[in-house]
Amino acid sequence: MKKQEWVMLGKTMALVMVAVACILGLSFWLILHADMSFEQTLNLILVSLIALMFPVLQYAQARWQWHTKDVPPNKVPAWMSQQTAHLPKIVKPWSQRLLEMGLQITAMLLLLWLFGSYATQQYLIDWANHYQLRSGTYLVCVALIGSLPIALLALLVSALLHYTAKRWDVHGLRYQLWRNWLWAYVLSFAICLYIILLAGLMIERYLQ
């Protein structure tokens, strides 16, 4: 590995360690002071950890998309099965940096708002039990329900791309990286959302 890759790995590991330490501290505090069950506490810990890891996952997804952007659809390798290079470096204006930061914070807060409370997971499971849905049918329903916030983010991304296409060179590197970043944003949010939903199903089915 190159020096730059070791530095990036070190930063990622440090971020993970800090995130885990914060979440463990929060979990102990909740267990000692808050009137929460084990399932509620575990759900909040998992959702918080996944939300904190969202920027890391998005960066990895952006690198993967850039790595495979010129590969024919029938020859695209398995997801994350190859080492990827760093994204090209460009000078971003502060307005774009602030917008990217704001979008990431919005996605993280949205995950916490939707699933930080265990009531959301319980409602979905209770609804499935009421209609006696099998696990496969439940997963299909969850996929459909989860597609709503994903579709809203996709519409937001389309609007942003339409807006910037009028002001930037659509063939330029800045616009290509911006488009790559935005679609990685949507896909990473979808991955986080479905991981949280599956984790909630596991908690409800096997820990209740």
PAPA-19321 format. One line per field, with one value per residue: residue number from 1; x, y, z of N, C-alpha, C in turn; residue in one letter. Coordinates in Angstrom, 2 decimals, m for minus. Example, Ala and Ser with C-alpha at 12.3 -4.5 7.8 and 13.67 -1.06 7.14 Angstrom:
resi <- 1	2
n_X <- 13.19	12.85
n_Y <- m5.69	m2.25
n_Z <- 7.80	7.08
ca_X <- 12.30	13.67
ca_Y <- m4.50	m1.06
ca_Z <- 7.80	7.14
c_X <- 13.20	12.90
c_Y <- m3.30	0.03
c_Z <- 7.80	7.87
resn <- A	S
END
This chain:
resi <- 1	2	3	4	5	6	7	8	9	10	11	12	13	14	15	16	17	18	19	20	21	22	23	24	25	26	27	28	29	30	31	32	33	34	35	36	37	38	39	40	41	42	43	44	45	46	47	48	49	50	51	52	53	54	55	56	57	58	59	60	61	62	63	64	65	66	67	68	69	70	71	72	73	74	75	76	77	78	79	80	81	82	83	84	85	86	87	88	89	90	91	92	93	94	95	96	97	98	99	100	101	102	103	104	105	106	107	108	109	110	111	112	113	114	115	116	117	118	119	120	121	122	123	124	125	126	127	128	129	130	131	132	133	134	135	136	137	138	139	140	141	142	143	144	145	146	147	148	149	150	151	152	153	154	155	156	157	158	159	160	161	162	163	164	165	166	167	168	169	170	171	172	173	174	175	176	177	178	179	180	181	182	183	184	185	186	187	188	189	190	191	192	193	194	195	196	197	198	199	200	201	202	203	204	205	206	207	208
n_X <- 0.84	0.40	1.81	m0.12	m2.46	m2.14	m2.30	m4.96	m6.26	m5.50	m6.80	m9.44	m9.65	m9.20	m11.45	m13.46	m12.85	m13.23	m15.95	m17.08	m16.31	m17.72	m20.36	m20.50	m20.14	m22.47	m24.37	m23.93	m24.60	m27.31	m28.32	m27.92	m29.26	m31.51	m34.90	m35.02	m35.37	m33.34	m33.43	m34.23	m32.06	m29.95	m30.80	m30.65	m27.91	m26.86	m28.06	m27.00	m24.26	m24.18	m25.14	m23.08	m21.03	m21.77	m20.59	m18.07	m18.74	m19.99	m17.86	m16.29	m18.06	m18.24	m15.64	m15.64	m17.62	m16.42	m14.23	m15.33	m16.68	m16.21	m16.40	m17.90	m21.38	m21.87	m19.48	m18.78	m17.08	m17.56	m19.12	m17.03	m14.85	m12.37	m9.31	m9.40	m8.51	m7.65	m9.99	m9.91	m8.17	m9.55	m10.09	m12.43	m15.06	m16.02	m18.75	m19.67	m18.39	m19.61	m22.24	m22.03	m21.25	m23.52	m25.47	m24.56	m24.78	m27.53	m28.44	m27.45	m28.80	m31.39	m31.49	m31.18	m33.47	m35.54	m35.11	m33.87	m35.51	m36.92	m39.50	m40.27	m39.24	m40.62	m43.25	m43.30	m42.75	m44.91	m46.99	m46.43	m46.76	m49.45	m50.73	m49.78	m47.43	m44.90	m41.30	m39.96	m41.92	m42.23	m39.70	m39.82	m41.85	m40.61	m38.54	m40.01	m41.14	m38.82	m37.93	m39.16	m38.01	m35.55	m36.20	m37.02	m34.60	m33.24	m34.70	m34.04	m31.30	m31.37	m32.54	m30.54	m28.45	m29.57	m29.73	m27.02	m26.01	m26.67	m24.90	m22.32	m19.66	m20.72	m19.17	m16.87	m14.36	m15.06	m17.90	m18.42	m17.31	m18.91	m21.46	m20.93	m20.41	m22.92	m24.67	m23.43	m23.98	m26.78	m26.96	m25.43	m26.94	m29.18	m28.07	m27.35	m29.90	m31.29	m29.68	m30.15	m32.90	m32.92	m31.38	m33.10	m35.16	m33.85	m33.33	m35.93	m37.02	m35.30	m34.30	m36.31
n_Y <- m1.20	2.29	5.30	7.31	5.80	4.34	6.42	7.24	4.88	4.85	7.17	6.40	4.18	5.49	7.13	5.19	4.02	6.18	6.64	4.19	4.24	6.49	5.66	3.38	4.59	6.14	4.09	2.79	4.88	5.20	2.72	2.89	5.23	5.83	4.93	2.41	m0.52	m3.50	m4.16	m1.73	m0.10	m1.45	m1.22	1.59	1.96	0.51	1.87	4.44	3.93	3.04	5.34	7.15	6.01	6.51	8.65	7.48	5.12	6.27	7.59	5.40	4.14	6.10	6.06	3.46	3.60	5.46	4.01	1.98	3.23	3.28	0.70	m1.93	m2.80	m5.59	m6.56	m5.61	m5.88	m7.84	m6.18	m3.96	m5.64	m5.16	m3.30	0.20	3.35	6.62	9.32	11.78	14.83	17.98	21.53	22.63	24.98	26.83	26.89	24.55	22.63	23.09	22.47	19.72	18.78	19.52	17.90	15.35	15.43	15.76	13.28	11.53	12.45	11.96	9.16	8.62	9.88	8.44	5.79	5.71	5.61	2.77	2.23	2.46	0.15	m1.79	m1.21	m1.91	m4.66	m5.54	m4.92	m6.69	m9.12	m8.93	m9.26	m11.71	m12.19	m13.84	m14.23	m13.69	m12.27	m10.14	m8.90	m8.03	m6.13	m4.37	m3.50	m2.05	m0.07	1.17	2.26	4.69	7.02	6.83	7.32	9.97	11.22	10.65	12.20	14.72	14.74	14.59	17.07	18.80	18.13	18.91	21.63	22.40	21.61	23.61	25.56	24.63	23.05	20.28	18.29	18.54	17.82	18.54	18.57	15.89	14.52	15.58	14.61	11.89	11.82	12.52	10.44	8.31	9.08	8.67	5.87	4.90	5.77	4.17	1.62	1.81	2.22	m0.19	m2.02	m1.24	m1.78	m4.58	m5.28	m4.46	m6.29	m8.68	m8.16	m7.96	m10.46	m12.39	m11.54	m10.65
n_Z <- 0.00	m0.69	0.78	1.06	1.05	3.40	5.23	4.82	5.61	8.29	9.24	8.82	10.55	12.97	13.05	13.20	15.68	17.44	16.97	17.82	20.51	21.43	21.00	22.61	25.08	25.12	25.11	27.59	29.28	28.66	29.47	32.21	33.00	31.44	30.72	29.07	27.13	26.56	23.83	22.65	23.30	21.99	19.34	18.99	19.30	17.08	14.91	15.28	14.94	12.26	11.00	11.62	10.17	7.62	5.93	5.39	4.04	1.84	0.58	m0.13	m1.90	m3.88	m4.90	m5.91	m7.90	m9.62	m10.35	m11.90	m13.94	m16.69	m17.45	m19.29	m18.82	m18.64	m17.77	m15.34	m12.31	m9.25	m6.51	m4.81	m5.09	m6.09	m5.77	m5.47	m6.94	m5.61	m5.78	m8.40	m7.72	m7.19	m7.06	m4.91	m4.56	m1.58	m1.27	m2.51	m0.92	1.57	0.89	0.30	2.83	4.28	3.04	3.75	6.57	6.72	5.69	7.67	9.97	9.12	9.01	11.74	12.72	11.50	12.35	14.84	17.03	18.44	17.96	15.31	14.04	15.52	14.81	12.07	12.22	13.80	12.08	9.99	11.35	11.98	9.53	9.01	7.48	5.63	6.00	3.58	2.12	3.85	3.64	1.00	1.23	3.00	1.36	m0.49	1.15	2.10	m0.24	m0.57	0.96	m0.32	m2.98	m2.74	m2.09	m4.45	m6.25	m5.26	m5.82	m8.62	m9.16	m8.20	m9.94	m12.36	m11.92	m11.58	m14.03	m15.76	m15.17	m14.95	m16.79	m18.36	m19.34	m18.03	m15.48	m12.89	m12.81	m13.49	m11.30	m9.30	m10.00	m9.74	m6.98	m5.91	m6.74	m5.50	m2.95	m2.78	m3.21	m1.08	1.08	0.67	1.11	3.84	4.96	4.39	5.73	8.36	8.56	8.23	10.44	12.46	12.06	12.78	15.49	16.52	15.91	17.08	19.54	21.14
ca_X <- 0.00	1.12	1.75	m1.41	m3.48	m1.97	m2.84	m6.41	m6.67	m5.35	m7.88	m10.68	m9.61	m9.38	m12.86	m14.25	m12.59	m13.91	m17.39	m17.44	m16.17	m18.84	m21.61	m20.47	m20.41	m23.89	m25.16	m23.84	m25.37	m28.73	m28.67	m27.91	m30.08	m32.74	m35.86	m35.03	m35.11	m32.11	m33.66	m34.24	m30.69	m29.17	m31.23	m30.10	m26.46	m26.62	m28.45	m26.02	m23.00	m24.36	m25.25	m21.75	m20.19	m22.31	m19.62	m17.02	m19.34	m20.23	m16.58	m15.91	m18.96	m17.85	m14.42	m15.99	m18.33	m15.45	m13.36	m16.05	m17.55	m15.97	m16.47	m19.20	m22.28	m21.76	m18.14	m18.53	m16.72	m18.38	m19.04	m15.89	m13.96	m11.08	m8.77	m9.73	m7.63	m8.29	m10.68	m9.09	m8.20	m9.93	m10.33	m13.87	m15.42	m16.58	m20.19	m19.86	m17.97	m20.66	m23.40	m21.75	m21.31	m24.92	m26.18	m24.16	m25.40	m28.96	m28.65	m27.20	m29.91	m32.59	m31.43	m31.45	m34.87	m36.43	m34.91	m33.28	m36.54	m37.24	m40.93	m40.42	m39.02	m41.72	m44.46	m43.20	m42.88	m46.30	m47.82	m46.19	m47.38	m50.91	m51.16	m49.16	m46.53	m43.68	m40.09	m39.70	m42.89	m41.90	m38.54	m40.29	m42.58	m39.60	m37.86	m40.91	m41.25	m37.54	m37.69	m39.75	m36.99	m34.50	m36.72	m36.99	m33.21	m32.91	m35.30	m33.21	m30.06	m31.69	m32.75	m29.23	m27.70	m30.19	m29.37	m25.60	m25.72	m26.86	m23.85	m21.02	m19.39	m21.15	m18.10	m15.70	m14.08	m15.79	m19.29	m18.42	m17.09	m20.10	m22.51	m20.51	m20.58	m24.34	m25.28	m22.87	m24.75	m28.08	m26.76	m24.94	m28.09	m30.00	m27.40	m27.51	m31.30	m31.68	m28.96	m30.88	m34.16	m32.62	m30.95	m34.31	m35.86	m33.12	m33.55	m37.32	m37.31	m34.44	m33.92	m37.50
ca_Y <- 0.00	3.54	6.09	8.00	4.81	4.06	7.58	7.15	3.77	5.28	8.10	5.63	3.41	6.43	7.53	4.06	3.86	7.27	6.41	3.07	4.69	7.38	4.89	2.55	5.48	6.47	2.91	2.60	5.95	4.89	1.57	3.28	6.38	5.95	3.83	1.77	m1.95	m3.91	m4.09	m0.32	0.40	m2.06	m0.61	2.94	1.83	0.09	2.96	5.51	3.51	3.05	6.74	7.75	5.43	6.87	9.34	6.54	4.26	7.06	7.81	4.12	3.93	7.05	5.52	2.27	4.04	6.08	2.92	1.13	4.04	3.00	m0.75	m2.35	m3.35	m7.05	m6.91	m4.94	m6.88	m7.87	m4.93	m3.78	m6.80	m4.72	m2.10	1.40	4.50	7.80	10.17	12.91	16.01	19.25	22.61	22.86	26.21	26.58	26.64	23.12	21.87	23.23	21.73	18.30	18.53	19.61	16.72	14.21	15.57	15.51	11.83	10.92	12.80	11.29	7.77	8.63	10.27	7.37	4.48	5.79	5.09	1.37	2.14	2.25	m1.27	m2.55	m1.00	m2.70	m6.08	m5.77	m4.89	m7.96	m10.19	m8.79	m9.85	m13.04	m12.21	m14.62	m13.41	m13.23	m11.23	m8.98	m8.23	m7.31	m4.94	m3.46	m2.90	m1.05	1.05	1.87	2.96	6.04	8.04	6.75	8.02	11.41	11.66	10.59	13.40	15.85	14.65	14.96	18.52	19.44	17.94	19.76	23.02	22.63	21.39	24.88	26.50	24.00	22.28	18.91	17.37	18.83	16.89	18.95	18.10	14.43	14.10	15.98	13.63	10.63	11.99	12.55	9.11	7.51	9.52	7.99	4.43	4.65	5.92	2.98	0.51	2.02	2.05	m1.60	m2.69	m0.93	m2.52	m6.00	m5.40	m4.38	m7.57	m9.66	m7.86	m8.25	m11.89	m13.30	m11.03	m10.33
ca_Z <- 0.00	m0.73	2.01	1.11	1.41	4.83	5.96	4.73	6.45	9.68	9.55	8.90	11.79	14.09	13.05	13.69	17.11	18.15	16.87	18.69	21.90	21.74	21.04	23.81	26.21	25.08	25.47	29.04	29.93	28.48	30.30	33.62	33.33	30.65	30.85	27.77	27.14	25.87	22.39	22.27	23.40	20.92	18.08	18.92	19.09	15.70	14.01	15.44	14.32	10.80	10.58	11.70	9.13	6.30	5.06	4.96	3.02	0.64	m0.09	m0.76	m3.03	m4.92	m5.52	m6.69	m9.11	m10.52	m10.81	m12.86	m14.80	m18.11	m17.66	m19.84	m17.78	m18.49	m17.29	m14.06	m11.29	m8.04	m5.75	m3.90	m5.20	m6.58	m5.14	m6.25	m6.76	m5.04	m6.74	m8.86	m6.86	m7.80	m6.10	m4.76	m3.84	m0.25	m1.37	m2.80	0.26	2.58	0.42	0.51	4.27	4.68	2.57	4.57	7.89	6.53	5.57	8.97	10.86	8.63	9.49	13.19	12.95	11.06	12.99	16.17	17.92	18.13	17.64	13.86	13.77	16.12	14.01	10.85	12.57	14.23	10.87	9.29	12.13	11.89	8.25	8.92	6.33	5.75	5.99	2.22	1.79	4.68	3.06	m0.18	1.72	3.55	0.22	m1.07	2.10	2.11	m1.51	m0.54	1.22	m1.34	m4.16	m2.45	m2.24	m5.88	m6.86	m4.84	m6.58	m10.01	m9.20	m8.06	m11.18	m13.38	m11.61	m11.84	m15.45	m16.47	m14.76	m15.07	m18.01	m18.07	m19.75	m17.21	m14.39	m11.68	m12.89	m13.47	m9.91	m8.53	m10.31	m9.11	m5.53	m5.57	m6.87	m4.41	m1.78	m2.78	m3.06	0.28	1.97	0.49	1.79	5.29	5.32	4.37	6.82	9.59	8.55	8.48	11.84	13.27	11.94	13.58	16.91	16.87	15.78	17.84	20.86	21.91
c_X <- 0.88	0.92	0.40	m2.53	m3.38	m2.53	m4.36	m6.94	m6.57	m6.45	m9.21	m10.75	m9.82	m10.83	m13.73	m14.08	m13.29	m15.42	m17.84	m17.35	m17.34	m20.15	m21.64	m20.73	m21.88	m24.74	m25.12	m24.65	m26.86	m29.17	m28.80	m28.95	m31.42	m33.61	m36.04	m34.72	m33.80	m32.26	m33.63	m32.83	m29.83	m29.52	m30.62	m28.60	m26.16	m26.93	m27.44	m24.71	m23.09	m24.45	m23.88	m20.82	m20.66	m21.29	m18.52	m17.54	m19.56	m18.93	m16.13	m16.77	m18.61	m16.59	m14.74	m16.70	m17.37	m14.54	m14.02	m16.86	m17.38	m16.02	m17.84	m20.06	m22.13	m20.40	m17.80	m18.20	m17.65	m18.09	m17.88	m14.91	m12.57	m10.62	m9.02	m8.74	m8.39	m8.98	m9.76	m9.26	m8.58	m10.13	m11.83	m14.11	m16.06	m18.06	m20.48	m19.47	m19.05	m21.92	m23.20	m21.82	m22.75	m25.73	m25.82	m24.80	m26.90	m29.26	m28.47	m28.34	m31.21	m32.63	m31.74	m32.91	m35.83	m36.33	m34.25	m34.24	m36.91	m38.69	m41.15	m40.26	m40.17	m43.00	m44.43	m43.38	m44.31	m47.25	m47.67	m46.85	m48.90	m51.45	m50.50	m48.28	m45.32	m42.47	m39.79	m40.63	m42.61	m40.73	m38.91	m41.01	m41.62	m38.85	m38.71	m41.03	m39.96	m37.27	m38.24	m38.72	m35.86	m34.93	m36.70	m35.58	m32.78	m33.49	m34.49	m31.91	m30.29	m31.87	m31.41	m28.40	m28.26	m29.80	m27.92	m25.24	m25.85	m25.69	m22.45	m20.89	m19.69	m20.11	m16.84	m15.57	m14.89	m17.22	m19.35	m18.22	m18.29	m21.24	m22.18	m20.74	m22.05	m24.98	m24.69	m23.59	m26.07	m27.90	m26.28	m26.07	m28.99	m29.39	m27.58	m28.94	m31.68	m30.92	m29.69	m32.18	m33.94	m32.17	m32.15	m35.11	m35.18	m33.35	m34.94	m37.59	m36.55	m34.05	m35.12	m37.89
c_Y <- 1.26	4.31	6.77	7.04	4.43	5.19	7.54	6.02	4.14	6.23	7.37	4.83	4.30	6.87	6.42	3.90	4.94	7.05	5.29	3.48	5.57	6.60	3.97	3.39	5.85	5.29	2.66	3.65	5.65	3.74	1.97	4.34	6.44	4.71	3.18	0.29	m2.25	m3.77	m2.64	0.25	m0.15	m1.45	0.78	2.90	1.49	1.21	4.10	5.17	3.54	4.47	7.42	7.23	5.80	7.61	8.43	5.63	5.02	7.30	6.54	3.85	4.86	6.57	4.32	2.66	4.66	5.02	2.12	1.92	3.74	1.51	m1.10	m3.01	m4.84	m7.51	m6.23	m6.00	m6.82	m6.63	m4.97	m4.96	m6.42	m3.48	m0.91	2.51	5.66	8.60	11.31	14.13	17.24	20.28	22.88	24.20	25.87	26.29	25.16	22.26	21.91	22.46	20.23	17.93	18.55	18.40	15.49	14.26	15.30	14.02	11.13	11.20	12.12	9.83	7.69	8.96	9.14	6.13	4.53	5.31	3.68	1.20	1.90	0.78	m2.11	m2.41	m1.86	m4.19	m6.40	m5.79	m6.20	m9.12	m10.14	m9.44	m11.20	m13.18	m13.09	m13.70	m12.85	m12.11	m9.96	m8.20	m7.46	m6.03	m3.90	m2.75	m1.80	0.17	1.86	2.64	4.38	7.11	8.01	7.49	9.53	11.97	11.65	11.79	14.64	15.89	15.06	16.46	19.27	19.31	18.80	21.22	23.31	22.43	22.67	25.84	25.93	23.33	20.81	17.88	17.57	17.87	17.25	18.42	16.57	13.89	14.44	15.00	12.28	10.68	11.89	11.17	8.12	7.83	8.77	6.49	4.08	4.79	4.68	1.78	0.61	1.75	0.58	m2.41	m2.47	m1.70	m4.00	m6.22	m5.34	m5.66	m8.64	m9.43	m8.29	m9.76	m12.75	m12.81	m10.66	m11.52
c_Z <- 0.00	0.57	2.16	1.52	2.88	5.68	5.96	5.62	7.93	10.11	9.70	10.19	13.00	14.20	13.61	15.20	17.92	18.13	17.80	20.16	22.31	21.89	22.26	25.06	26.28	25.53	26.97	29.78	29.83	29.38	31.77	33.95	32.59	30.83	29.48	27.93	26.43	24.37	21.90	22.28	22.27	19.57	17.92	18.67	17.63	14.71	14.08	14.77	12.80	10.28	10.60	10.60	7.72	5.43	4.55	3.85	1.73	m0.14	m0.81	m1.99	m4.19	m5.64	m6.39	m7.99	m10.11	m11.13	m11.93	m13.88	m16.28	m18.43	m18.25	m18.77	m17.56	m17.98	m15.96	m13.01	m10.09	m7.19	m4.75	m3.95	m5.70	m5.82	m6.06	m5.95	m6.12	m6.15	m7.18	m7.95	m7.68	m6.69	m6.06	m4.07	m2.50	m0.30	m1.64	m1.60	1.34	2.19	0.63	1.98	4.77	4.25	3.40	5.96	7.80	6.45	6.91	9.94	10.43	9.07	10.97	13.48	12.59	11.93	14.36	17.23	17.49	17.74	16.15	13.51	14.32	15.31	12.75	11.13	12.99	13.04	10.09	10.02	12.04	10.63	7.99	7.67	6.62	5.63	4.60	1.81	2.58	4.10	1.80	0.22	2.28	2.43	m0.41	m0.16	2.11	0.84	m1.50	m0.19	0.21	m2.60	m3.95	m2.58	m3.71	m6.62	m6.51	m5.63	m8.04	m10.15	m9.08	m9.33	m12.31	m13.18	m11.97	m13.31	m16.25	m16.21	m14.90	m16.44	m17.73	m18.50	m18.93	m16.04	m13.14	m11.69	m12.83	m12.05	m9.03	m8.76	m9.66	m7.60	m5.15	m5.68	m5.87	m3.10	m1.67	m2.52	m1.64	1.29	1.88	1.22	3.30	5.73	5.38	5.42	8.14	9.66	8.83	9.91	12.78	13.24	12.79	15.07	17.34	16.88	16.78	19.23	21.72	22.79
resn <- M	K	K	Q	E	W	V	M	L	G	K	T	M	A	L	V	M	V	A	V	A	C	I	L	G	L	S	F	W	L	I	L	H	A	D	M	S	F	E	Q	T	L	N	L	I	L	V	S	L	I	A	L	M	F	P	V	L	Q	Y	A	Q	A	R	W	Q	W	H	T	K	D	V	P	P	N	K	V	P	A	W	M	S	Q	Q	T	A	H	L	P	K	I	V	K	P	W	S	Q	R	L	L	E	M	G	L	Q	I	T	A	M	L	L	L	L	W	L	F	G	S	Y	A	T	Q	Q	Y	L	I	D	W	A	N	H	Y	Q	L	R	S	G	T	Y	L	V	C	V	A	L	I	G	S	L	P	I	A	L	L	A	L	L	V	S	A	L	L	H	Y	T	A	K	R	W	D	V	H	G	L	R	Y	Q	L	W	R	N	W	L	W	A	Y	V	L	S	F	A	I	C	L	Y	I	I	L	L	A	G	L	M	I	E	R	Y	L	Q
END
